[in-house]
Amino acid sequence: MEKLGAALGSLLDAATAAGEIRAVVSSQDLLYAVAKLCATLPGEEPDHGRRMVALLVDGLRSVDIEP
């Protein structure tokens, strides 16, 4: 987990520096969010986890909000 967190942290830092994602996301937060989203409940569609991860990634993107 430590090596994965460090590698993901480097990727998040680069994406933040490029203005692609929000600066408030830690590698640990992202790993836990993805893990929790991938846990399916009985009766859910098989691709539910993938759709939820896509929703999470969309939410990470940096968005310019005009007043």
C-alpha positions as CSV (number, residue, x, y, z in Angstrom):
1,M,0.0,0.0,0.0
2,E,2.9,2.3,0.8
3,K,4.5,2.0,-2.7
4,L,1.2,2.4,-4.4
5,G,0.3,5.4,-2.3
6,A,3.7,7.1,-3.1
7,A,3.3,6.4,-6.9
8,L,-0.3,7.7,-6.9
9,G,0.9,10.7,-4.9
10,S,3.4,11.6,-7.6
11,L,0.7,11.2,-10.3
12,L,-1.7,13.4,-8.3
13,D,1.0,16.0,-7.8
14,A,1.7,16.2,-11.5
15,A,-2.0,16.4,-12.4
16,T,-2.5,19.1,-9.8
17,A,0.5,21.1,-11.1
18,A,-1.0,20.8,-14.6
19,G,-4.3,22.1,-13.4
20,E,-6.1,18.9,-14.3
21,I,-7.4,18.0,-10.8
22,R,-8.2,19.7,-7.5
23,A,-5.4,20.2,-5.1
24,V,-7.1,18.8,-2.0
25,V,-7.0,15.1,-2.9
26,S,-4.5,12.9,-1.1
27,S,-3.4,9.5,-2.5
28,Q,-4.9,7.8,0.6
29,D,-8.2,9.6,0.2
30,L,-8.4,8.5,-3.5
31,L,-7.4,4.9,-2.8
32,Y,-10.0,4.5,0.0
33,A,-12.7,6.2,-2.2
34,V,-12.1,3.9,-5.1
35,A,-12.0,0.8,-2.8
36,K,-15.3,1.8,-1.3
37,L,-16.9,2.5,-4.6
38,C,-15.9,-0.8,-6.0
39,A,-17.6,-2.8,-3.2
40,T,-20.9,-3.9,-4.7
41,L,-24.0,-4.7,-2.8
42,P,-26.3,-7.7,-3.5
43,G,-28.4,-7.1,-6.6
44,E,-26.2,-4.4,-8.1
45,E,-25.2,-4.6,-11.8
46,P,-21.7,-6.0,-12.4
47,D,-20.4,-2.7,-13.9
48,H,-21.7,-0.6,-11.0
49,G,-18.2,-0.2,-9.5
50,R,-16.8,1.0,-12.8
51,R,-19.5,3.6,-13.2
52,M,-19.0,4.8,-9.7
53,V,-15.2,5.1,-10.2
54,A,-15.8,7.1,-13.4
55,L,-18.1,9.4,-11.4
56,L,-15.4,9.9,-8.8
57,V,-12.7,10.7,-11.4
58,D,-15.1,13.2,-13.1
59,G,-15.4,14.9,-9.7
60,L,-11.7,15.1,-9.3
61,R,-11.3,17.2,-12.4
62,S,-10.5,20.9,-11.9
63,V,-13.4,23.0,-13.0
64,D,-13.3,26.8,-13.7
65,I,-16.3,28.3,-12.0
66,E,-17.2,31.7,-13.1
67,P,-19.0,34.1,-10.6
